Amino acid sequence: MEKPANGGPLRPGDVVEVRSAAEIVATLDRDSALHGTVFMPEMIAYVGQRFTVSRRVDKVCNMVDESGSRRMRGTVYLEDLRCDGSSHGGCQAGCRIYWKEEWLSKVGDNHAARSGVASMAASAELERTAGTATHPATPVDESGAQVWRCQSTDALKASEPVRRRDFGQYWRELTNGNFKPIPFVALLVRAIIMDALHHFGLIRTLPLQGPSKVGSKREMLGLQPGELVRVRSAEEIAATLDHRGESSGLSFDREMLPHCGGTFRVKTAVRRIVDEKTGRMLKIPKDCIILDGVACSGELSVNGRWFCPRAIYPFWRESWLTRVGDAGDQPTEQSCHR
């Protein structure tokens, strides 16, 4: 199937329609994938609907083996559509969904008429194909644990390595419509400076380090979705971290630092996520919070993740937060959508 964008790649701002189930099925291989990108059951609900392209995905950070950034081709994000984990054991990671251009039709193009019967049959076939891919024929690993498959676990199959000094990866971010010239130059200059500082050991990968191996006692709040919270100051958070910059194994990332002092609503408490490296479901026994509208920007990292569009949700310990209204806090909610 030919790409939809009138002879050229889709760009941010383009309005597209997700193609019919029959058209999508025709693009998939036996693994329910196109060029390594899996079409997941959670995506079926969007078939036939229209969305705006929010960003091209030409480069992503690699969280599978952390060997460096990866090059993707013919892939976009639609608005902030995220996987709800409904077909992946209730995974709560909330990853943004990759859309191959072949699965989309730019609005204004001619669309073939679809009969209701054919659409229902094709929808059933797409659901079967996607569902089978989610649960492989051998759904357990050597330890007997359930193994899940999704776009994140198959990220290496859908991409190729990109050298850190390959400046083409940055040029694409300017020419593909993801960034305007001034913000692009500002980000690139900052990235180069931070990379140099990190190379000479002047800044750490994790920005905060605790005073002891154990860190101070963690405060439990029992936060619920919708509650308004304030992110504590960097000094307060550092007091909860050990010498590795972690609190009970959860690290405080550099991308989280700008949110210190900000006020946000609790999106959800995370209890289970699919591990991108193994496909196994990880159960999270301790407090782990996602804040609404707070996502990794890919702009502050020192390991080559600049310009990454994945907007992964950071996980927060309750001891890094305080309820608004407690200890005289005032609601000053900030918007941090990327």
N, C-alpha and C positions, 0 to 999 in steps of 0.2 A: 504494500500500500504506500502511496506517495505521501510525503509530508504535506501538511495542510496550509502552510502559511504563504500562499500565493507565490511559490517559487523561492521563498526565503525563510529563515528561521523565525519562530515566534519571538516577540519582544515584550517586555513589561508594558502593560496597558492594553495589549491585544485582548479582545473578547473572543472567547472560544466556546464551543459546545463539545462536551464529551461524546464521542462517537457511540453508535449503537453497539449493543452486545455482540451482534453478528460481526460487525467490522472489527471489534477488538479481538474476538476469538480468532479471527483470521490472521492476526499478527502474532499470536502466541505460539511458542514451541511446546515441546512435551513437558517442560518444567513450568508452564504457565508464565513464561517470561519473554521479553523482547530485548535482545541485546543484553541479557543478564538482569534486566530490571523486572521484578516480579509484579504481576497484576494481582493484587490482594483482594480477598472477599470484601473488605471494608470499603473498597472503591466502587463496588457495584451500585451503591445507592446514588452515585453521582452521574450514572449513565444518562445521557440525554439532557442534562442540565447545563446551563451556561455560567461561566465564571470569567474573571479577569486574570490574565497572567500577571503574577506579582514579581516574578524574578526568573531569569534563566539560571539553570544549574549547570555551569561549565566546570566547576571545581567544588569539591567537598572535602571536609576534614575526614580522616580515616580513623575510626574508633575501633575497628576490628583487630588489626595488628599494630596500629599506631606507627606504621612505617613511613608516614608522610602523606601529603595531600594526594587526592585522586582526581583524574580528569574524567568528566562525564560528557556525553554528547547527545544532542537532540532531546534534552530533558528540561522541563520547566516546573515551577511551582504555581499552583492556582490559588490565589489569595492566601489564606492561612489554613487551608484544608489539612487536617491532621488525622492520623489513624486513631480510632477510638479503642482499638484492641479487642473488639467484640468477637473476632474470629481467631484471636491469639491468646486465649486463656485469660482475657481481662487485663492484658498488659496496659500499664498506665503511663508509659513513657511519652505518649503523645507526639510521635515523630511526624514531621511534615511529609506529605505524600509526593513521591516522584511521579511525574506524568510524562510519558514519551510523546513526542509530537505526533507520532502515528496514531495515537489514541484520541487526538483532538482535531476539531475542524474549526477553522477561523470563521466567525460569524460573518455572513455575507457571501460565503461560498455556497454553491448549490448542493443540497442534501438530497440523497435518494429517498424516495418514499418508503416507509416501513409499514408493513402490515402488522396488526396486533398479534395475530397467531404466530408469525415468524419471529416477532420480537419476544414473545413469551418463550418460545422454544430456544431461541438464542440466549435469552437470559438464564434459562435453566442450564444450558451448556456452559455458559461463562461461570455460573455459580459452582457447577461441578468441577470445572477445570481449576478454578482459583482455590476452591476448598481442598482439592487433592494436593495441590502444591503446598498449601499451608501445613498439611499433615503428611510428611513424606511416608513412603512405603515402610521405612524402618524408623518409627517415630521415637526411638529411645537411643541414648548413647550407651557407651560401654558400662556406665554405672547404673543403667536402667532408668535414667531420668527422661522425662518427656522433652523432645526437641522440637522447637518451632522454627518456621522459616518465614522470612518477611523481606522487605526491601533493605532493611538495615543489616540483617545477617548475611545477605547476599551482595553486599555493597562491593566487594572486591571483584565479583563476577561482572558487575555492571559498570566498571570503571577501569582505568589504567593508571599506572604510576605517573606522577609528574614531578620533575626535579625541582627542588626548592629554588634554584637559581634560574629556572625557566621563566623569563620575564613575559613570555607570551601569555601565561596564566593571568597576569595582572592587566595586560593590554586588553584581553578579552572582556574583562569586567567593565572597562570604559566603553568599548565599542559595541557591546551587546545590549546596552541600554540599562544595565543594572545601576550605574553610577553616573552622576553629572560630573563634569571636569573638576570643579573646585573641590567637592567632597572626596573625589577619587585621589587627587594630588595630596590633600591633607592626610588622608588615611595611609597612603603609600609612604609618605615621608615619615609619619609616626611609626609605621611598621619597620622601616629600615633602621630608625634610631633605636627602637626597642630591641630589635634583633642584635644590633651591635652591642648594646648594653648587656644583653643576656649572654652573648658570646664571651664577653670579658668578665663575666661573673658579677656584674654590678646590679643586676636585678634577678630575682628568683622566678622560677616557673609559677610557684604558688606565692601569692603576695604576702601572706600572713604566717607567722610562726609563733607557736605557743611557748610559754615560759617553762614548761616541764614536759616530761614524757607522757604523762597522763592527761594533763589539762584540768581545768576546773570542773566542778560538778555541773552536769547539764540540767537545764530547767525544762520541765515538761508542762506544756500548756493545754494539751488536748484540743488543738485547733480544729475547727470545722470549716467546710467550704463556705465562702461568703464573708467570713470574719475579716475585719480590717486590722492589719498588723503593720508595725514599723520595723524596718530592718535596723538592727543595732549598729552602733558605730564600729569602725574597724578595730579600735582598741578593745571594745567589749567582746567582739567576736574572737579576737586573738587570744583572749583569756580562756576561751573554751577549747582551744586547739592544742594538739601535742606538737612535738618538735618537727613532725613531718608536715604540719599544716592541716591536720585532719582532726575530726571529732568522731570517735568510734568508727573509723574507717571511711568517713565521708569527708572529702577535701573541700576547702573553700577556694574556688577558682578565681583567677584574676578577672574574669568576665563578670563576676558577681560584685566586685568592689564598688563600681559606680552606684549601686543601688543602696549602699549604706546610708541610713538616715531617711530613705524614701518610705512612703506609705503605700501599701498595696492590699488587695484582697486575696485571701486564700482561694486558690483554684481547686485543689484537691490534696488529700493526704495519700501518699503513694504507698501501696502495700506489695505490689508485684510488678516486675518489668522483665521483658525478655532480654537476656544478655546478648548483645550484638556479636560477641566473640564466639560463643558456644551454642546459641540458640536455646539454652536452658532457661526455664522460668526461675527468676530470682525472687524469693520472698524476703521482704524487708521487715524485720521484726521491730526495728526502732523507728522513732519519729522521722518522717521524711515528707517535706512539704513542697508543693509547686505553687508559685505565686502568679496570679493572673496577669498576663501581659509582660512577664519578665522572661526573657530568652537570651541565649548567648548571641552576641552580635558578630563574633568573629573578627573584632576590631582591636582587641586588647591582648590577645594571646602572644606568646613569645616562641611558639613552636611551629610557625608557618601556617597557622589556621586563618590568616587574614583573608578577608573576602568570602569566607565560608558562609553559605546562605542557609544552613540547616536550622538555625534558630532553635537549638536544643534547649529544653527546659532545664535550668539548674535545679538541684535538689537542696533544700534548706533544712537545717536542724531547727527545732523549736527554740533552742537556746540562743539562736542567732536573731530571734524575733521577739517582739513584745506586742501585746494587744494594744491597740489605740484606745486611750481612755485609762490605761493603767499608768500609774506614776506620772499623771499629768500630760500624757501624750495628746497632741491635737491632730485631727485628721487633715493631712495635706497630701492627699493621694496624688501620685505621679503616674504619668503614662509612659510606659517603656516598650511599646510595640516597636518591633524592628521591621 
